[in-house]
Amino acid sequence: MTDVPDTLHLTVQHPRPGLAIATVAGDMDLHTAETLRRQASDIIEKECPHLVLDLAQVRFCDSAGLSALIGLWHATQALGGALGLADVPDRLMRMLVLTGVDAVLPIHATAAEALTAMTNGLPPAQPYTTRSPRLSR
């Protein structure tokens, strides 16, 4: 029997305040989905409500990985941000299309394309500050 490592790595770049590109490497599955969710949520909540996930180095994704992506999309939306996917492998792209997630999450051919699209939708560069919750009247 072959040992399959349960590893997932995120490498983060900050091209401008409030926006990050996280390169995801490894498998997005039952064993690593929580790691993806936790690490990406930390980026979103503490630094950057606008996040691009570069998925070129993802070898495998199951329903737990897909659920993590949907959860991260909700997390960015809650902070007034956005989540974009870039360089999605064919197998994962088929999953996104079959589940209809491709209709919700912007998908780009490259991280550079995603960065351009997201930057065009952002106000001029300024430091991100935590938003205070709205008070109901």
N, CA, C and O atoms as CSV, one atom per row, in Angstrom:
chain,resi,resn,atom,element,x,y,z
A,1,MET,N,N,0.843,-1.178,0.000
A,1,MET,CA,C,0.000,0.000,0.000
A,1,MET,C,C,0.890,1.245,0.000
A,1,MET,O,O,1.927,1.275,0.663
A,2,THR,N,N,0.484,2.252,-0.737
A,2,THR,CA,C,1.262,3.473,-0.871
A,2,THR,C,C,0.827,4.495,0.161
A,2,THR,O,O,-0.363,4.686,0.409
A,3,ASP,N,N,1.815,5.149,0.758
A,3,ASP,CA,C,1.520,6.231,1.686
A,3,ASP,C,C,1.238,7.502,0.900
A,3,ASP,O,O,2.059,7.918,0.082
A,4,VAL,N,N,0.097,8.120,1.135
A,4,VAL,CA,C,-0.251,9.373,0.485
A,4,VAL,C,C,-0.219,10.458,1.548
A,4,VAL,O,O,-0.975,10.397,2.518
A,5,PRO,N,N,0.655,11.458,1.376
A,5,PRO,CA,C,0.742,12.504,2.391
A,5,PRO,C,C,-0.508,13.380,2.404
A,5,PRO,O,O,-1.073,13.701,1.358
A,6,ASP,N,N,-0.921,13.753,3.594
A,6,ASP,CA,C,-2.074,14.644,3.771
A,6,ASP,C,C,-1.553,16.072,3.893
A,6,ASP,O,O,-1.626,16.680,4.961
A,7,THR,N,N,-1.032,16.596,2.799
A,7,THR,CA,C,-0.422,17.910,2.877
A,7,THR,C,C,-1.105,18.896,1.949
A,7,THR,O,O,-1.584,18.554,0.867
A,8,LEU,N,N,-1.127,20.099,2.405
A,8,LEU,CA,C,-1.637,21.217,1.630
A,8,LEU,C,C,-0.842,22.429,2.071
A,8,LEU,O,O,-0.677,22.670,3.267
A,9,HIS,N,N,-0.351,23.189,1.115
A,9,HIS,CA,C,0.439,24.374,1.434
A,9,HIS,C,C,-0.155,25.594,0.749
A,9,HIS,O,O,-0.594,25.523,-0.399
A,10,LEU,N,N,-0.166,26.708,1.460
A,10,LEU,CA,C,-0.572,27.986,0.894
A,10,LEU,C,C,0.634,28.918,0.938
A,10,LEU,O,O,1.285,29.074,1.971
A,11,THR,N,N,0.914,29.531,-0.203
A,11,THR,CA,C,1.945,30.553,-0.288
A,11,THR,C,C,1.231,31.840,-0.656
A,11,THR,O,O,0.491,31.884,-1.638
A,12,VAL,N,N,1.449,32.888,0.126
A,12,VAL,CA,C,0.658,34.108,-0.032
A,12,VAL,C,C,1.514,35.270,-0.533
A,12,VAL,O,O,2.636,35.485,-0.074
A,13,GLN,N,N,0.955,36.005,-1.481
A,13,GLN,CA,C,1.548,37.251,-1.971
A,13,GLN,C,C,0.531,38.366,-1.736
A,13,GLN,O,O,-0.678,38.139,-1.785
A,14,HIS,N,N,1.033,39.560,-1.481
A,14,HIS,CA,C,0.169,40.722,-1.240
A,14,HIS,C,C,0.500,41.806,-2.269
A,14,HIS,O,O,1.321,42.681,-1.996
A,15,PRO,N,N,-0.129,41.758,-3.445
A,15,PRO,CA,C,0.196,42.740,-4.479
A,15,PRO,C,C,-0.284,44.155,-4.170
A,15,PRO,O,O,0.226,45.122,-4.735
A,16,ARG,N,N,-1.252,44.277,-3.283
A,16,ARG,CA,C,-1.731,45.600,-2.858
A,16,ARG,C,C,-2.529,45.432,-1.568
A,16,ARG,O,O,-2.986,44.328,-1.274
A,17,PRO,N,N,-2.704,46.483,-0.805
A,17,PRO,CA,C,-3.469,46.365,0.438
A,17,PRO,C,C,-4.883,45.856,0.177
A,17,PRO,O,O,-5.560,46.294,-0.753
A,18,GLY,N,N,-5.307,44.925,1.018
A,18,GLY,CA,C,-6.661,44.394,0.917
A,18,GLY,C,C,-6.835,43.282,-0.089
A,18,GLY,O,O,-7.935,42.748,-0.230
A,19,LEU,N,N,-5.765,42.914,-0.801
A,19,LEU,CA,C,-5.841,41.888,-1.837
A,19,LEU,C,C,-4.670,40.931,-1.696
A,19,LEU,O,O,-3.522,41.354,-1.563
A,20,ALA,N,N,-4.969,39.639,-1.725
A,20,ALA,CA,C,-3.917,38.621,-1.626
A,20,ALA,C,C,-4.122,37.572,-2.711
A,20,ALA,O,O,-5.239,37.305,-3.156
A,21,ILE,N,N,-2.998,36.989,-3.117
A,21,ILE,CA,C,-3.022,35.829,-3.995
A,21,ILE,C,C,-2.412,34.688,-3.199
A,21,ILE,O,O,-1.266,34.775,-2.756
A,22,ALA,N,N,-3.175,33.621,-3.020
A,22,ALA,CA,C,-2.683,32.448,-2.295
A,22,ALA,C,C,-2.544,31.299,-3.295
A,22,ALA,O,O,-3.518,30.883,-3.922
A,23,THR,N,N,-1.328,30.802,-3.429
A,23,THR,CA,C,-1.087,29.641,-4.273
A,23,THR,C,C,-1.313,28.407,-3.416
A,23,THR,O,O,-0.681,28.237,-2.373
A,24,VAL,N,N,-2.214,27.553,-3.865
A,24,VAL,CA,C,-2.566,26.341,-3.127
A,24,VAL,C,C,-1.855,25.169,-3.794
A,24,VAL,O,O,-1.960,24.975,-5.005
A,25,ALA,N,N,-1.131,24.390,-2.991
A,25,ALA,CA,C,-0.413,23.232,-3.525
A,25,ALA,C,C,-0.769,22.004,-2.702
A,25,ALA,O,O,-0.733,22.036,-1.472
A,26,GLY,N,N,-1.114,20.917,-3.393
A,26,GLY,CA,C,-1.439,19.671,-2.711
A,26,GLY,C,C,-2.847,19.228,-3.020
A,26,GLY,O,O,-3.408,19.571,-4.061
A,27,ASP,N,N,-3.412,18.465,-2.108
A,27,ASP,CA,C,-4.767,17.936,-2.258
A,27,ASP,C,C,-5.740,18.719,-1.395
A,27,ASP,O,O,-5.444,19.042,-0.245
A,28,MET,N,N,-6.903,19.021,-1.957
A,28,MET,CA,C,-7.980,19.661,-1.194
A,28,MET,C,C,-9.009,18.567,-0.956
A,28,MET,O,O,-9.883,18.322,-1.787
A,29,ASP,N,N,-8.887,17.912,0.199
A,29,ASP,CA,C,-9.751,16.764,0.472
A,29,ASP,C,C,-10.181,16.744,1.927
A,29,ASP,O,O,-9.951,17.699,2.669
A,30,LEU,N,N,-10.799,15.663,2.319
A,30,LEU,CA,C,-11.302,15.512,3.676
A,30,LEU,C,C,-10.226,15.786,4.730
A,30,LEU,O,O,-10.516,16.325,5.798
A,31,HIS,N,N,-8.993,15.413,4.420
A,31,HIS,CA,C,-7.902,15.556,5.392
A,31,HIS,C,C,-7.301,16.956,5.426
A,31,HIS,O,O,-6.690,17.339,6.423
A,32,THR,N,N,-7.466,17.724,4.351
A,32,THR,CA,C,-6.802,19.029,4.279
A,32,THR,C,C,-7.758,20.215,4.148
A,32,THR,O,O,-7.324,21.364,4.231
A,33,ALA,N,N,-9.040,19.958,3.948
A,33,ALA,CA,C,-9.998,21.048,3.725
A,33,ALA,C,C,-10.045,22.024,4.901
A,33,ALA,O,O,-10.162,23.233,4.703
A,34,GLU,N,N,-9.954,21.506,6.105
A,34,GLU,CA,C,-9.983,22.393,7.274
A,34,GLU,C,C,-8.737,23.277,7.322
A,34,GLU,O,O,-8.818,24.439,7.719
A,35,THR,N,N,-7.602,22.740,6.926
A,35,THR,CA,C,-6.373,23.541,6.855
A,35,THR,C,C,-6.545,24.667,5.847
A,35,THR,O,O,-6.201,25.815,6.129
A,36,LEU,N,N,-7.079,24.341,4.671
A,36,LEU,CA,C,-7.331,25.365,3.654
A,36,LEU,C,C,-8.274,26.425,4.192
A,36,LEU,O,O,-8.007,27.621,4.070
A,37,ARG,N,N,-9.367,25.995,4.781
A,37,ARG,CA,C,-10.364,26.926,5.300
A,37,ARG,C,C,-9.769,27.831,6.388
A,37,ARG,O,O,-9.993,29.041,6.382
A,38,ARG,N,N,-9.024,27.248,7.305
A,38,ARG,CA,C,-8.442,28.010,8.415
A,38,ARG,C,C,-7.397,29.017,7.924
A,38,ARG,O,O,-7.442,30.192,8.289
A,39,GLN,N,N,-6.458,28.552,7.096
A,39,GLN,CA,C,-5.387,29.441,6.639
A,39,GLN,C,C,-5.918,30.557,5.745
A,39,GLN,O,O,-5.514,31.710,5.890
A,40,ALA,N,N,-6.813,30.226,4.830
A,40,ALA,CA,C,-7.367,31.248,3.948
A,40,ALA,C,C,-8.283,32.209,4.724
A,40,ALA,O,O,-8.310,33.405,4.433
A,41,SER,N,N,-9.018,31.700,5.691
A,41,SER,CA,C,-9.865,32.563,6.525
A,41,SER,C,C,-9.032,33.552,7.312
A,41,SER,O,O,-9.431,34.705,7.475
A,42,ASP,N,N,-7.878,33.121,7.805
A,42,ASP,CA,C,-6.972,34.035,8.511
A,42,ASP,C,C,-6.530,35.174,7.597
A,42,ASP,O,O,-6.484,36.332,8.014
A,43,ILE,N,N,-6.209,34.842,6.361
A,43,ILE,CA,C,-5.807,35.868,5.391
A,43,ILE,C,C,-6.962,36.842,5.169
A,43,ILE,O,O,-6.769,38.057,5.190
A,44,ILE,N,N,-8.145,36.309,4.959
A,44,ILE,CA,C,-9.324,37.125,4.664
A,44,ILE,C,C,-9.677,38.028,5.845
A,44,ILE,O,O,-9.889,39.228,5.668
A,45,GLU,N,N,-9.741,37.465,7.031
A,45,GLU,CA,C,-10.205,38.209,8.200
A,45,GLU,C,C,-9.180,39.200,8.733
A,45,GLU,O,O,-9.553,40.266,9.222
A,46,LYS,N,N,-7.918,38.875,8.650
A,46,LYS,CA,C,-6.892,39.731,9.244
A,46,LYS,C,C,-6.262,40.705,8.264
A,46,LYS,O,O,-5.754,41.750,8.672
A,47,GLU,N,N,-6.286,40.381,6.982
A,47,GLU,CA,C,-5.514,41.186,6.050
A,47,GLU,C,C,-6.256,41.599,4.796
A,47,GLU,O,O,-6.250,42.771,4.419
A,48,CYS,N,N,-6.895,40.633,4.151
A,48,CYS,CA,C,-7.343,40.842,2.780
A,48,CYS,C,C,-8.716,40.243,2.515
A,48,CYS,O,O,-8.842,39.025,2.394
A,49,PRO,N,N,-9.746,41.077,2.421
A,49,PRO,CA,C,-11.069,40.540,2.122
A,49,PRO,C,C,-11.218,40.128,0.655
A,49,PRO,O,O,-12.188,39.464,0.290
A,50,HIS,N,N,-10.248,40.528,-0.190
A,50,HIS,CA,C,-10.241,40.149,-1.599
A,50,HIS,C,C,-9.126,39.131,-1.786
A,50,HIS,O,O,-7.952,39.438,-1.576
A,51,LEU,N,N,-9.500,37.911,-2.185
A,51,LEU,CA,C,-8.538,36.818,-2.265
A,51,LEU,C,C,-8.659,36.076,-3.589
A,51,LEU,O,O,-9.751,35.724,-4.035
A,52,VAL,N,N,-7.501,35.851,-4.200
A,52,VAL,CA,C,-7.412,35.006,-5.392
A,52,VAL,C,C,-6.720,33.716,-4.962
A,52,VAL,O,O,-5.646,33.748,-4.360
A,53,LEU,N,N,-7.339,32.588,-5.273
A,53,LEU,CA,C,-6.715,31.293,-5.025
A,53,LEU,C,C,-6.174,30.763,-6.347
A,53,LEU,O,O,-6.940,30.467,-7.263
A,54,ASP,N,N,-4.850,30.644,-6.443
A,54,ASP,CA,C,-4.200,30.067,-7.614
A,54,ASP,C,C,-4.161,28.557,-7.384
A,54,ASP,O,O,-3.445,28.080,-6.503
A,55,LEU,N,N,-4.921,27.815,-8.167
A,55,LEU,CA,C,-5.106,26.384,-7.930
A,55,LEU,C,C,-4.306,25.497,-8.884
A,55,LEU,O,O,-4.573,24.298,-8.964
A,56,ALA,N,N,-3.343,26.048,-9.601
A,56,ALA,CA,C,-2.579,25.293,-10.595
A,56,ALA,C,C,-1.889,24.066,-9.994
A,56,ALA,O,O,-1.710,23.064,-10.686
A,57,GLN,N,N,-1.504,24.129,-8.732
A,57,GLN,CA,C,-0.761,23.037,-8.118
A,57,GLN,C,C,-1.640,22.099,-7.282
A,57,GLN,O,O,-1.130,21.292,-6.505
A,58,VAL,N,N,-2.956,22.210,-7.447
A,58,VAL,CA,C,-3.869,21.301,-6.741
A,58,VAL,C,C,-3.941,20.002,-7.532
A,58,VAL,O,O,-4.274,19.997,-8.717
A,59,ARG,N,N,-3.624,18.901,-6.858
A,59,ARG,CA,C,-3.610,17.591,-7.513
A,59,ARG,C,C,-4.970,16.914,-7.477
A,59,ARG,O,O,-5.310,16.149,-8.380
A,60,PHE,N,N,-5.762,17.195,-6.421
A,60,PHE,CA,C,-7.018,16.489,-6.216
A,60,PHE,C,C,-7.939,17.357,-5.377
A,60,PHE,O,O,-7.487,18.094,-4.501
A,61,CYS,N,N,-9.227,17.265,-5.649
A,61,CYS,CA,C,-10.216,17.975,-4.835
A,61,CYS,C,C,-11.450,17.102,-4.725
A,61,CYS,O,O,-11.962,16.614,-5.733
A,62,ASP,N,N,-11.933,16.901,-3.501
A,62,ASP,CA,C,-13.183,16.169,-3.296
A,62,ASP,C,C,-14.240,17.136,-2.774
A,62,ASP,O,O,-14.036,18.350,-2.780
A,63,SER,N,N,-15.356,16.601,-2.328
A,63,SER,CA,C,-16.462,17.458,-1.884
A,63,SER,C,C,-16.080,18.314,-0.673
A,63,SER,O,O,-16.596,19.420,-0.514
A,64,ALA,N,N,-15.188,17.818,0.173
A,64,ALA,CA,C,-14.743,18.621,1.326
A,64,ALA,C,C,-13.953,19.837,0.850
A,64,ALA,O,O,-14.104,20.929,1.399
A,65,GLY,N,N,-13.121,19.656,-0.156
A,65,GLY,CA,C,-12.379,20.780,-0.723
A,65,GLY,C,C,-13.306,21.777,-1.383
A,65,GLY,O,O,-13.126,22.987,-1.247
A,66,LEU,N,N,-14.302,21.272,-2.099
A,66,LEU,CA,C,-15.299,22.139,-2.732
A,66,LEU,C,C,-16.074,22.921,-1.678
A,66,LEU,O,O,-16.338,24.110,-1.854
A,67,SER,N,N,-16.434,22.267,-0.601
A,67,SER,CA,C,-17.134,22.928,0.501
A,67,SER,C,C,-16.269,24.037,1.111
A,67,SER,O,O,-16.775,25.100,1.472
A,68,ALA,N,N,-14.974,23.780,1.222
A,68,ALA,CA,C,-14.059,24.808,1.754
A,68,ALA,C,C,-14.055,26.027,0.843
A,68,ALA,O,O,-14.071,27.157,1.332
A,69,LEU,N,N,-14.035,25.824,-0.474
A,69,LEU,CA,C,-14.064,26.952,-1.414
A,69,LEU,C,C,-15.346,27.769,-1.251
A,69,LEU,O,O,-15.308,29.000,-1.244
A,70,ILE,N,N,-16.465,27.086,-1.121
A,70,ILE,CA,C,-17.751,27.780,-0.944
A,70,ILE,C,C,-17.758,28.549,0.379
A,70,ILE,O,O,-18.236,29.682,0.434
A,71,GLY,N,N,-17.237,27.946,1.429
A,71,GLY,CA,C,-17.148,28.626,2.725
A,71,GLY,C,C,-16.272,29.866,2.657
A,71,GLY,O,O,-16.585,30.884,3.274
A,72,LEU,N,N,-15.173,29.787,1.909
A,72,LEU,CA,C,-14.289,30.947,1.759
A,72,LEU,C,C,-14.971,32.046,0.948
A,72,LEU,O,O,-14.780,33.231,1.222
A,73,TRP,N,N,-15.757,31.658,-0.039
A,73,TRP,CA,C,-16.511,32.650,-0.805
A,73,TRP,C,C,-17.466,33.398,0.132
A,73,TRP,O,O,-17.567,34.623,0.067
A,74,HIS,N,N,-18.161,32.667,0.998
A,74,HIS,CA,C,-19.064,33.309,1.968
A,74,HIS,C,C,-18.288,34.235,2.903
A,74,HIS,O,O,-18.763,35.324,3.227
A,75,ALA,N,N,-17.112,33.817,3.334
A,75,ALA,CA,C,-16.299,34.636,4.251
A,75,ALA,C,C,-15.884,35.946,3.592
A,75,ALA,O,O,-15.919,36.995,4.235
A,76,THR,N,N,-15.492,35.905,2.323
A,76,THR,CA,C,-15.114,37.149,1.641
A,76,THR,C,C,-16.327,38.052,1.459
A,76,THR,O,O,-16.233,39.266,1.635
A,77,GLN,N,N,-17.464,37.461,1.106
A,77,GLN,CA,C,-18.690,38.233,0.906
A,77,GLN,C,C,-19.114,38.938,2.190
A,77,GLN,O,O,-19.574,40.079,2.155
A,78,ALA,N,N,-18.958,38.257,3.317
A,78,ALA,CA,C,-19.358,38.824,4.609
A,78,ALA,C,C,-18.545,40.070,4.958
A,78,ALA,O,O,-19.016,40.931,5.701
A,79,LEU,N,N,-17.325,40.169,4.422
A,79,LEU,CA,C,-16.472,41.328,4.693
A,79,LEU,C,C,-16.477,42.345,3.553
A,79,LEU,O,O,-15.667,43.272,3.529
A,80,GLY,N,N,-17.396,42.160,2.614
A,80,GLY,CA,C,-17.465,43.083,1.478
A,80,GLY,C,C,-16.378,42.825,0.453
A,80,GLY,O,O,-16.089,43.693,-0.371
A,81,GLY,N,N,-15.773,41.656,0.488
A,81,GLY,CA,C,-14.695,41.316,-0.428
A,81,GLY,C,C,-15.157,40.375,-1.522
A,81,GLY,O,O,-16.345,40.274,-1.825
A,82,ALA,N,N,-14.188,39.689,-2.105
A,82,ALA,CA,C,-14.482,38.766,-3.197
A,82,ALA,C,C,-13.452,37.646,-3.214
A,82,ALA,O,O,-12.316,37.817,-2.772
A,83,LEU,N,N,-13.875,36.495,-3.734
A,83,LEU,CA,C,-12.988,35.363,-3.928
A,83,LEU,C,C,-12.957,35.041,-5.410
A,83,LEU,O,O,-14.001,34.940,-6.055
A,84,GLY,N,N,-11.758,34.879,-5.948
A,84,GLY,CA,C,-11.596,34.479,-7.341
A,84,GLY,C,C,-10.696,33.259,-7.414
A,84,GLY,O,O,-9.807,33.084,-6.580
A,85,LEU,N,N,-10.926,32.419,-8.409
A,85,LEU,CA,C,-10.103,31.234,-8.625
A,85,LEU,C,C,-9.299,31.428,-9.897
A,85,LEU,O,O,-9.783,32.014,-10.866
A,86,ALA,N,N,-8.065,30.930,-9.890
A,86,ALA,CA,C,-7.205,31.065,-11.058
A,86,ALA,C,C,-6.517,29.748,-11.372
A,86,ALA,O,O,-6.224,28.948,-10.483
A,87,ASP,N,N,-6.267,29.542,-12.661
A,87,ASP,CA,C,-5.510,28.393,-13.152
A,87,ASP,C,C,-6.047,27.081,-12.577
A,87,ASP,O,O,-5.301,26.276,-12.020
A,88,VAL,N,N,-7.345,26.889,-12.724
A,88,VAL,CA,C,-8.037,25.726,-12.159
A,88,VAL,C,C,-7.744,24.489,-13.010
A,88,VAL,O,O,-7.983,24.506,-14.217
A,89,PRO,N,N,-7.231,23.418,-12.403
A,89,PRO,CA,C,-6.982,22.187,-13.159
A,89,PRO,C,C,-8.279,21.636,-13.773
A,89,PRO,O,O,-9.365,21.844,-13.233
A,90,ASP,N,N,-8.149,20.936,-14.901
A,90,ASP,CA,C,-9.312,20.433,-15.639
A,90,ASP,C,C,-10.269,19.614,-14.781
A,90,ASP,O,O,-11.483,19.810,-14.840
A,91,ARG,N,N,-9.730,18.707,-13.992
A,91,ARG,CA,C,-10.583,17.836,-13.179
A,91,ARG,C,C,-11.412,18.650,-12.184
A,91,ARG,O,O,-12.603,18.395,-12.009
A,92,LEU,N,N,-10.781,19.627,-11.538
A,92,LEU,CA,C,-11.497,20.489,-10.596
A,92,LEU,C,C,-12.488,21.377,-11.343
A,92,LEU,O,O,-13.583,21.639,-10.845
A,93,MET,N,N,-12.111,21.839,-12.528
A,93,MET,CA,C,-13.022,22.675,-13.307
A,93,MET,C,C,-14.295,21.912,-13.646
A,93,MET,O,O,-15.389,22.474,-13.587
A,94,ARG,N,N,-14.164,20.641,-14.000
A,94,ARG,CA,C,-15.355,19.833,-14.277
A,94,ARG,C,C,-16.256,19.758,-13.050
A,94,ARG,O,O,-17.479,19.832,-13.173
A,95,MET,N,N,-15.660,19.612,-11.863
A,95,MET,CA,C,-16.442,19.555,-10.626
A,95,MET,C,C,-17.167,20.879,-10.400
A,95,MET,O,O,-18.336,20.888,-10.015
A,96,LEU,N,N,-16.481,21.992,-10.638
A,96,LEU,CA,C,-17.094,23.307,-10.445
A,96,LEU,C,C,-18.266,23.508,-11.408
A,96,LEU,O,O,-19.293,24.070,-11.029
A,97,VAL,N,N,-18.112,23.054,-12.637
A,97,VAL,CA,C,-19.180,23.194,-13.633
A,97,VAL,C,C,-20.357,22.282,-13.286
A,97,VAL,O,O,-21.509,22.713,-13.322
A,98,LEU,N,N,-20.070,21.025,-12.951
A,98,LEU,CA,C,-21.148,20.078,-12.638
A,98,LEU,C,C,-21.975,20.501,-11.434
A,98,LEU,O,O,-23.176,20.238,-11.379
A,99,THR,N,N,-21.335,21.155,-10.470
A,99,THR,CA,C,-22.043,21.575,-9.259
A,99,THR,C,C,-22.645,22.980,-9.381
A,99,THR,O,O,-23.405,23.407,-8.513
A,100,GLY,N,N,-22.307,23.690,-10.450
A,100,GLY,CA,C,-22.812,25.044,-10.636
A,100,GLY,C,C,-22.027,26.106,-9.888
A,100,GLY,O,O,-22.397,27.280,-9.916
A,101,VAL,N,N,-20.966,25.722,-9.230
A,101,VAL,CA,C,-20.159,26.686,-8.476
A,101,VAL,C,C,-19.477,27.671,-9.418
A,101,VAL,O,O,-19.183,28.800,-9.023
A,102,ASP,N,N,-19.221,27.259,-10.656
A,102,ASP,CA,C,-18.592,28.159,-11.631
A,102,ASP,C,C,-19.465,29.371,-11.941
A,102,ASP,O,O,-18.964,30.386,-12.425
A,103,ALA,N,N,-20.762,29.277,-11.667
A,103,ALA,CA,C,-21.673,30.400,-11.894
A,103,ALA,C,C,-21.590,31.429,-10.767
A,103,ALA,O,O,-22.048,32.561,-10.922
A,104,VAL,N,N,-21.007,31.036,-9.633
A,104,VAL,CA,C,-20.926,31.910,-8.463
A,104,VAL,C,C,-19.523,32.483,-8.289
A,104,VAL,O,O,-19.361,33.670,-8.007
A,105,LEU,N,N,-18.520,31.642,-8.456
A,105,LEU,CA,C,-17.135,32.062,-8.261
A,105,LEU,C,C,-16.501,32.479,-9.581
A,105,LEU,O,O,-16.551,31.724,-10.552
A,106,PRO,N,N,-15.905,33.667,-9.633
A,106,PRO,CA,C,-15.196,34.054,-10.848
A,106,PRO,C,C,-13.978,33.142,-11.043
A,106,PRO,O,O,-13.204,32.915,-10.114
A,107,ILE,N,N,-13.825,32.629,-12.259
A,107,ILE,CA,C,-12.721,31.736,-12.580
A,107,ILE,C,C,-11.916,32.367,-13.710
A,107,ILE,O,O,-12.469,32.783,-14.728
A,108,HIS,N,N,-10.600,32.431,-13.513
A,108,HIS,CA,C,-9.710,33.085,-14.465
A,108,HIS,C,C,-8.639,32.111,-14.927
A,108,HIS,O,O,-8.281,31.178,-14.208
A,109,ALA,N,N,-8.129,32.336,-16.141
A,109,ALA,CA,C,-7.116,31.458,-16.707
A,109,ALA,C,C,-5.806,31.520,-15.922
A,109,ALA,O,O,-5.126,30.505,-15.767
A,110,THR,N,N,-5.453,32.696,-15.431
A,110,THR,CA,C,-4.194,32.869,-14.699
A,110,THR,C,C,-4.410,33.751,-13.472
A,110,THR,O,O,-5.410,34.461,-13.366
A,111,ALA,N,N,-3.462,33.692,-12.558
A,111,ALA,CA,C,-3.524,34.562,-11.377
A,111,ALA,C,C,-3.392,36.025,-11.794
A,111,ALA,O,O,-4.023,36.898,-11.197
A,112,ALA,N,N,-2.582,36.298,-12.809
A,112,ALA,CA,C,-2.424,37.676,-13.283
A,112,ALA,C,C,-3.746,38.222,-13.818
A,112,ALA,O,O,-4.091,39.377,-13.569
A,113,GLU,N,N,-4.483,37.390,-14.555
A,113,GLU,CA,C,-5.792,37.799,-15.066
A,113,GLU,C,C,-6.764,38.046,-13.917
A,113,GLU,O,O,-7.516,39.020,-13.937
A,114,ALA,N,N,-6.752,37.178,-12.926
A,114,ALA,CA,C,-7.625,37.339,-11.758
A,114,ALA,C,C,-7.270,38.614,-11.004
A,114,ALA,O,O,-8.153,39.345,-10.553
A,115,LEU,N,N,-5.984,38.874,-10.870
A,115,LEU,CA,C,-5.519,40.077,-10.178
A,115,LEU,C,C,-6.003,41.326,-10.909
A,115,LEU,O,O,-6.480,42.270,-10.278
A,116,THR,N,N,-5.883,41.337,-12.216
A,116,THR,CA,C,-6.346,42.484,-13.006
A,116,THR,C,C,-7.843,42.682,-12.848
A,116,THR,O,O,-8.305,43.804,-12.640
A,117,ALA,N,N,-8.601,41.602,-12.946
A,117,ALA,CA,C,-10.057,41.694,-12.816
A,117,ALA,C,C,-10.449,42.199,-11.434
A,117,ALA,O,O,-11.331,43.048,-11.303
A,118,MET,N,N,-9.797,41.679,-10.413
A,118,MET,CA,C,-10.145,42.087,-9.061
A,118,MET,C,C,-9.696,43.509,-8.775
A,118,MET,O,O,-10.416,44.262,-8.120
A,119,THR,N,N,-8.527,43.886,-9.251
A,119,THR,CA,C,-8.002,45.235,-9.034
A,119,THR,C,C,-8.898,46.268,-9.700
A,119,THR,O,O,-9.104,47.355,-9.160
A,120,ASN,N,N,-9.433,45.933,-10.875
A,120,ASN,CA,C,-10.324,46.871,-11.570
A,120,ASN,C,C,-11.605,47.118,-10.793
A,120,ASN,O,O,-12.230,48.166,-10.956
A,121,GLY,N,N,-12.008,46.175,-9.952
A,121,GLY,CA,C,-13.227,46.334,-9.177
A,121,GLY,C,C,-13.004,46.942,-7.801
A,121,GLY,O,O,-13.954,47.144,-7.044
A,122,LEU,N,N,-11.740,47.235,-7.474
A,122,LEU,CA,C,-11.426,47.776,-6.151
A,122,LEU,C,C,-11.259,49.287,-6.205
A,122,LEU,O,O,-10.885,49.839,-7.240
A,123,PRO,N,N,-11.535,49.952,-5.091
A,123,PRO,CA,C,-11.244,51.387,-5.029
A,123,PRO,C,C,-9.732,51.584,-5.036
A,123,PRO,O,O,-8.993,50.613,-4.872
A,124,PRO,N,N,-9.252,52.812,-5.220
A,124,PRO,CA,C,-7.812,53.060,-5.202
A,124,PRO,C,C,-7.160,52.455,-3.953
A,124,PRO,O,O,-7.784,52.369,-2.896
A,125,ALA,N,N,-5.915,52.045,-4.090
A,125,ALA,CA,C,-5.195,51.373,-3.001
A,125,ALA,C,C,-5.199,52.210,-1.729
A,125,ALA,O,O,-4.861,53.394,-1.738
A,126,GLN,N,N,-5.583,51.574,-0.656
A,126,GLN,CA,C,-5.552,52.190,0.668
A,126,GLN,C,C,-5.518,51.059,1.689
A,126,GLN,O,O,-5.990,49.960,1.398
A,127,PRO,N,N,-4.983,51.298,2.854
A,127,PRO,CA,C,-4.916,50.226,3.849
A,127,PRO,C,C,-6.311,49.716,4.204
A,127,PRO,O,O,-7.258,50.492,4.334
A,128,TYR,N,N,-6.415,48.411,4.355
A,128,TYR,CA,C,-7.681,47.795,4.743
A,128,TYR,C,C,-7.891,47.984,6.235
A,128,TYR,O,O,-6.982,47.760,7.034
A,129,THR,N,N,-9.086,48.395,6.601
A,129,THR,CA,C,-9.431,48.490,8.016
A,129,THR,C,C,-10.640,47.615,8.257
A,129,THR,O,O,-11.482,47.445,7.375
A,130,THR,N,N,-10.723,47.070,9.431
A,130,THR,CA,C,-11.847,46.206,9.770
A,130,THR,C,C,-13.121,47.031,9.796
A,130,THR,O,O,-13.162,48.113,10.381
A,131,ARG,N,N,-14.140,46.519,9.168
A,131,ARG,CA,C,-15.424,47.215,9.162
A,131,ARG,C,C,-16.156,46.943,10.470
A,131,ARG,O,O,-16.123,45.835,11.007
A,132,SER,N,N,-16.800,47.961,10.955
A,132,SER,CA,C,-17.607,47.749,12.151
A,132,SER,C,C,-18.973,47.230,11.716
A,132,SER,O,O,-19.456,47.581,10.639
A,133,PRO,N,N,-19.591,46.404,12.537
A,133,PRO,CA,C,-20.898,45.872,12.152
A,133,PRO,C,C,-21.932,46.986,12.041
A,133,PRO,O,O,-21.898,47.967,12.784
A,134,ARG,N,N,-22.845,46.811,11.103
A,134,ARG,CA,C,-23.913,47.806,10.964
A,134,ARG,C,C,-24.900,47.670,12.095
A,134,ARG,O,O,-25.232,46.565,12.525
A,135,LEU,N,N,-25.357,48.785,12.565
A,135,LEU,CA,C,-26.355,48.789,13.630
A,135,LEU,C,C,-27.729,48.865,13.000
A,135,LEU,O,O,-27.956,49.650,12.080
A,136,SER,N,N,-28.632,48.059,13.488
A,136,SER,CA,C,-29.988,48.130,12.956
A,136,SER,C,C,-30.724,49.287,13.597
A,136,SER,O,O,-30.488,49.643,14.752
A,137,ARG,N,N,-31.608,49.855,12.830
A,137,ARG,CA,C,-32.354,51.024,13.335
A,137,ARG,C,C,-33.684,50.625,13.825
A,137,ARG,O,O,-34.452,51.470,14.285
